Amino acid sequence: MLLRYVNSDKNDSTIGVRGKLKKNQETFDVVIVGAGFAGMYMQHKIQQRGLSVRLYEAGSGVGGTWYWNRYPGARVDVESVEYSYSFDDDLQQDWSWSERYASQPELMRYANYFADRFSLRENMRCDTKVTAAVYDAEKLNWHITTSQGDEVSAKYCVLATGFLSSGSVPDFKGLNDYNGNTYLTSKWPKEDINFKDQKVAVIGTGSSAVQSIPIIAKQADHLTVFQRTPSFSIPARNGPMDREYEKRVKSDYPEWRRRQRYESRAGFIALNFQPTAPNNKSAIDVSDEERLIDYETRWESGGLCYYNSFVDLLTNEKANDTLAEFVRNKIREKVKDPETAELLAPKDYPIMAKRLCADTNYYETYNRENVSLVSIKDSPIEKLTKKGVVVGGHEYEVDSVIFATGFDAVTGAIKNIDVRGVAGESLDEHWEGAPRAYLGLMSNGFPNLFFLDGPCANGALVSPMLLSEHQVEWVDRCINEIGVGLGAEIVPTLEAEDAWMQHMHDVGKDSLLHLANSWYMGANIPGKPRALLSYLGGLESYRQQCSSGEANDYGNFVKTR
Ligand code: NAP
């Protein structure tokens, strides 16, 4: 029997005899895992260098997290003009966004446009999961195995697997007994789903739920939202792109990008459509009036601009509570039923210690007749039955259950790959207790392996696009410096890794992030060690540290060329 398995590239002659597949055993300079924005830019840089590269992607197309998160209402919460590649002025001039915050379909169009514009498809294999990456300490290269049977080698391996890509569904009792439809926001089906005439349950109230609930509520006969912890959400104030604004940004895009990079905390600077420096005052040192003006201005501007508000909001509980109470009062104004308003107003953790949400009519949705909120804070979901969800002994019968229950963030997607470094040590072993990576880019014991948007960098609190570009350019320079010769190898020293982990701890120890059970802390996944997964030193400090990492001919690394 002649057996052929699906692979679109003719060069991949994957024909086997008698059921035994002949595997793709090519050798590359670089293998990249993941066709999100970081992975694709990495591939472009490697192609520009004239090196051989293969990118593997689990999805059937490019776009990374945006490929999978197609739930109703999915859109980015950073302004489109800022959440886009900045490295190529022609690209940023040529592309035009249709809305202030790009929707998931538009982000997919952008990702596909990028893949075509920079000729990435030929060196890309979709529908292919990388299952293992094992370092050969004699040959000094990575041996990479995929779900399609490929076994390829590469001098360098870059894991661009994304920090919000491994969706998580809690292990609810009776999950398999439920006979209705189930959906996971982070693996939403491609076909149009309409909940017309249905009774629907949404479990979870994080960003994905906050975006999808207002849309599902308009379709469903009845929507019941099961909330364990309420979110703080700010109106996004999305709308069609103001063409005058776009023209203004484009006329000075390089300067806008420079300010995003060097004069912002989180990589975004737009406030009421003007580039604006962060507020470096303390929230408790100013008058009530000055504080209120800042908070109201940002409320009217919309979105995540509170990350650029007073400097001590994430380090001082008293300062933090001034903003938390401001937002709680906004929630009380919006939600008509006072009991529901109190349930929706978070009181158990500091604002921004979980990621802020940006919404369109989220709180207003609870004023609808066909929407009810069930708090499961003190009475968790007991089980799912054939017909629905049981809480406090009451069975809520529903036609569909939507799990908006989040991600095994930052480390989840990496841990799905069996990564083994020198002496066969697994990354899981090396990361026992907490992930460790010098500059969030490389781990001791794992030469020639890079992480993009991985742990120990500042992915959680900065615009991911800017971080990705910065990291990709660092990795590109590193590969160029060390080269792809047989003896080329680079790995951070244990001392450098220890010092970086200590620095991460020192910078983050006073942060209020520790006071919430969020994905920032790995605290949303039962059994995952509680540890701060991101560097909180800000973009500029991270940039400087990365430059130090390159200094003295990569002095903090052991290397051969
Ligand atoms: P999330 O913020 O982690 O929210 C998950 C929700 O599920 C939480 O409300 C959580 O409650 C609940 N949950 C988890 N396990 C549960 C259980 N056993 N029983 C009851 N409830 C449970 O996840 P997400 O909404 O997918 O968002 C994750 C991140 O993705 C965001 O923070 C953001 O960074 C990013 N995101 C961005 C956008 C955007 O750009 N617009 C959109 C969506 C997501 P607890 O809080 O009590 O754990």
Residues whose N, C-alpha, C, O or C-beta is under 5 A from the ligand:
A	BS01	NAP	R75 V76 D77 L164 P170 I203 G204 T205 G206 S207 S208 A209 R228 T229 R355 A404 T405 G406 F407 N517 W519 N524
